[in-house]
């Protein structure tokens, strides 16, 4: 891509542990499988996430269209890009999983500790970096600042517009050219690129979460790595990311137990489980109790 900002956003240097908040069943699954679920972006808790990014793109297209002569190639390309945003995002299977820089967050305990005590699993930066690179996926912090979001979206729209305008004329008798023609009629790579960035563009009201996300590349619906699991009210599309590579085997930095009425027994049971699962072989993984004064019982 020509715009350096787009590469910078998806390739930051991670130099601190990140924490994944989860339930008891999530803790058991992640450590037993040495893998994490990554969920389709359209089945996350915040249903406005993709819509928020689309709104930003529409505003940028409107600004550029207002400065483009009517009927020009630039104007027509922007119109097709705008129309492409009406396509359902379910047509591209991009999955994510979330982490936080904060190991003891009240808002997260409220989300994951309402019925049973939640957990914050701390992963070392080298493990997450290696696991993401092995899949050729992305690991990036969420961006909450509206001006920074606009800067990213402006670069994205301009990148796609430049690509579309630089494409040579298509010969629809040629199969490759015909497919390229269809892609250009559908706005070029706008939706494909937007699916990379939309998951990290969040409303500023969520800024206290200090969230990072692993973002998959688009997954084929019939791929062996793409599947469905049972949700509370509907089937959830998801994939998995292995948390062990040749260079960096599975390891944990720390586990924090959320507010619970039975702290010591919880701590003892988690330590026993880590030993049973082979996580404590030659290493120490601190298991701490949350200091947040919150009761869900």
C-alpha positions in Angstrom: 0.0 0.0 0.0 1.2 3.5 -0.8 -0.1 5.0 2.5 2.3 4.2 5.3 -0.2 4.9 7.9 -2.2 1.8 6.9 0.8 -0.5 7.4 1.7 1.2 10.7 -1.7 0.6 12.2 -1.6 -3.1 11.6 2.1 -3.8 12.5 2.8 -2.2 15.9 5.5 -3.5 18.2 4.0 -5.3 21.1 6.2 -5.0 24.2 3.9 -5.8 27.1 1.7 -8.7 28.2 -1.9 -8.7 27.1 -4.8 -10.2 29.0 -7.8 -12.1 27.7 -10.9 -12.0 29.8 -12.9 -15.1 29.8 -15.2 -17.5 31.8 -14.3 -20.8 33.6 -15.1 -22.8 30.5 -13.0 -20.4 28.4 -10.0 -20.8 30.7 -10.3 -24.6 30.6 -10.6 -24.6 26.8 -7.8 -22.2 26.0 -5.2 -24.0 28.2 -6.3 -27.5 27.2 -6.3 -26.7 23.5 -3.4 -24.3 23.5 -5.6 -22.3 21.1 -8.1 -19.4 21.2 -11.4 -18.9 19.4 -11.6 -16.0 17.0 -15.2 -14.9 16.4 -16.7 -13.5 13.2 -16.8 -9.7 13.4 -20.6 -9.6 12.9 -21.3 -11.8 15.9 -19.4 -9.7 18.6 -21.1 -8.0 21.5 -21.0 -4.5 20.0 -23.2 -4.8 16.9 -22.3 -1.3 15.8 -18.6 -1.9 15.3 -18.6 -2.5 11.6 -21.3 0.2 11.1 -19.1 2.7 12.9 -16.3 2.1 10.4 -18.8 2.3 7.5 -20.1 5.6 8.7 -16.6 7.0 8.7 -16.0 5.7 5.1 -19.3 7.2 3.9 -18.3 10.6 5.3 -14.9 10.5 3.7 -16.4 9.4 0.3 -18.9 12.3 0.6 -16.1 14.8 1.2 -14.0 13.5 -1.8 -17.1 13.4 -4.1 -17.9 17.0 -3.3 -14.4 17.9 -4.6 -14.6 15.8 -7.7 -16.1 16.9 -11.0 -19.4 15.3 -11.7 -19.2 12.5 -14.3 -15.4 12.2 -14.0 -13.7 8.8 -13.5 -12.9 9.8 -10.0 -16.5 10.7 -9.2 -17.8 7.5 -10.8 -15.3 5.3 -8.9 -16.3 7.0 -5.6 -20.0 6.3 -6.4 -19.2 2.6 -6.9 -17.2 2.5 -3.7 -20.2 4.0 -1.8 -22.6 1.4 -3.4 -20.3 -1.5 -2.3 -20.8 -0.6 1.3 -24.4 -1.9 1.0 -23.0 -5.4 0.6 -23.4 -7.5 3.7 -20.2 -7.9 5.7 -21.1 -11.6 6.3 -19.9 -12.2 2.7 -16.3 -11.8 4.0 -15.5 -14.0 7.0 -13.1 -12.0 9.2 -12.7 -13.2 12.8 -11.2 -11.5 15.8 -10.3 -12.2 19.4 -9.8 -9.5 22.1 -7.2 -8.7 24.7 -6.6 -5.8 27.1 -3.5 -4.1 28.5 -5.4 -3.9 31.8 -5.2 -7.1 34.0 -7.8 -6.0 36.5 -10.7 -4.1 34.9 -14.0 -3.5 36.6 -15.9 -3.3 33.3 -14.4 -6.6 32.2 -15.3 -8.4 35.4 -18.9 -7.1 35.1 -19.0 -8.7 31.6 -17.3 -12.0 32.4 -18.0 -12.5 36.1 -21.7 -12.0 36.5 -22.6 -15.7 36.9 -19.3 -17.3 37.9 -15.9 -15.8 38.6 -14.1 -14.6 35.5 -10.4 -14.8 34.6 -7.9 -12.6 32.9 -5.3 -14.8 31.2 -2.0 -12.9 30.7 0.0 -13.8 27.6 3.6 -12.7 27.0 4.0 -10.4 24.0 6.4 -12.8 22.1 3.8 -15.6 22.2 1.0 -13.5 20.7 3.3 -11.9 18.2 4.6 -15.3 17.0 1.2 -17.0 16.9 -0.3 -14.1 14.8 2.7 -14.1 12.4 2.4 -17.9 11.9 -1.1 -17.4 10.6 -0.2 -14.2 8.6 -2.9 -12.5 10.6 -2.8 -9.1 12.3 -2.3 -8.0 15.9 -3.1 -4.4 16.6 -4.4 -2.0 19.3 -7.9 -0.5 19.0 -8.1 3.1 18.1 -10.6 5.3 19.9 -9.5 8.8 18.9 -11.9 10.1 16.3 -9.3 12.3 14.5 -6.9 9.3 14.2 -9.8 7.2 12.9 -10.6 9.7 10.2 -6.9 9.8 9.2 -6.9 6.1 8.8 -10.1 6.0 6.8 -9.0 8.8 4.6 -5.8 6.9 3.7 -7.9 3.8 3.1 -10.4 5.4 0.8 -7.6 7.2 -1.1 -5.6 4.0 -1.4 -8.6 2.1 -3.0 -9.5 5.1 -5.2 -5.9 5.3 -6.5 -6.0 1.5 -7.2 -9.3 1.8 -9.1 -8.2 4.7 -11.2 -4.9 3.1 -12.1 -6.6 -0.1 -13.4 -6.3 -0.4 -17.2 -9.4 -0.9 -19.3 -11.0 -4.4 -19.1 -11.6 -6.9 -21.8 -14.6 -8.8 -20.7 -13.9 -11.6 -23.1 -10.9 -12.4 -21.0 -11.8 -14.3 -17.8 -9.3 -12.5 -15.6 -10.3 -9.2 -17.0 -14.0 -10.0 -16.5 -13.4 -10.8 -12.8 -11.4 -7.6 -12.5 -14.3 -5.7 -14.1 -16.8 -7.1 -11.6 -14.5 -6.2 -8.7 -14.2 -2.6 -10.0 -17.9 -2.4 -10.4 -18.2 -3.4 -6.8 -15.9 -0.7 -5.5 -12.6 -2.5 -5.9 -10.9 -3.7 -2.7 -12.8 -1.3 -0.4 -14.7 -4.0 1.5 -11.8 -6.4 1.7 -9.5 -3.7 3.1 -12.1 -2.3 5.4 -12.5 -5.7 7.0 -8.9 -5.4 8.2 -9.4 -2.0 9.9 -13.0 -1.9 11.0 -12.3 -4.2 14.0 -9.9 -1.8 15.6 -11.9 1.4 15.1 -14.1 1.7 18.2 -16.2 4.4 19.7 -14.2 6.4 22.3 -16.6 5.4 25.0 -14.8 2.0 25.0 -11.4 3.5 25.5 -11.0 2.3 29.1 -10.8 -1.3 27.8 -7.3 -0.6 26.3 -8.1 -3.3 23.8 -5.9 -5.1 21.3 -7.2 -7.5 18.7 -6.0 -10.4 16.7 -7.6 -10.1 13.3 -7.8 -12.9 10.8 -7.4 -12.6 7.0 -10.7 -13.4 5.2 -11.6 -17.1 5.7 -13.4 -19.2 3.1 -16.8 -20.3 4.3 -16.0 -24.0 3.5 -12.5 -23.9 4.8 -11.5 -26.6 7.3 -10.4 -23.8 9.6 -13.8 -22.0 9.6 -16.6 -23.5 11.7 -19.7 -22.8 13.8 -20.3 -23.1 17.5 -23.4 -22.9 19.7 -24.2 -19.4 21.0 -26.8 -18.3 23.5 -29.4 -17.5 20.9 -27.8 -18.4 17.5 -25.0 -20.2 15.7 -21.7 -18.3 15.9 -19.1 -18.5 13.0 -15.6 -18.8 14.3 -12.1 -20.1 13.7 -9.1 -20.9 16.0 -5.6 -19.6 16.4 -3.0 -22.0 17.8 -1.0 -20.4 20.7 2.1 -22.5 20.1 4.7 -22.2 17.4 8.0 -23.9 16.6 9.9 -20.9 18.0 7.6 -20.0 20.9 5.9 -22.8 22.7 2.7 -22.2 24.7 3.3 -20.2 27.9 1.5 -17.8 30.2 2.6 -14.7 32.0 0.0 -14.6 34.7 -3.6 -15.4 35.6 -5.9 -13.0 37.5 -9.0 -14.4 39.2 -12.0 -12.0 39.1 -13.9 -11.0 42.2 -15.2 -14.2 44.0 -16.5 -15.1 47.4 -14.2 -18.0 47.7 -10.8 -16.6 46.8 -8.4 -19.1 48.3 -10.1 -22.2 47.0 -10.4 -20.6 43.6 -6.7 -19.8 43.6 -5.8 -23.4 44.7 -7.9 -25.0 42.1 -6.4 -22.9 39.3 -2.9 -23.7 40.4 -3.8 -27.4 40.5 -5.3 -27.1 37.0 -2.2 -25.4 35.6 0.0 -28.2 37.0 -2.3 -30.8 35.6 -2.3 -29.2 32.2 1.6 -29.1 32.1 1.7 -25.3 32.1 4.0 -25.1 35.2 6.7 -27.4 33.9 9.9 -25.5 34.7 8.2 -22.1 35.0 6.1 -20.2 37.5 2.8 -18.6 36.6 1.5 -16.3 39.3 -2.2 -16.7 40.0 -3.5 -13.5 41.6 -6.8 -12.3 43.0 -8.5 -9.2 41.6 -8.2 -6.1 43.8 -11.4 -4.6 42.4 -14.1 -4.2 45.1 -16.9 -5.7 43.1 -19.5 -8.2 44.1 -21.7 -10.2 41.6 -23.0 -12.6 44.3 
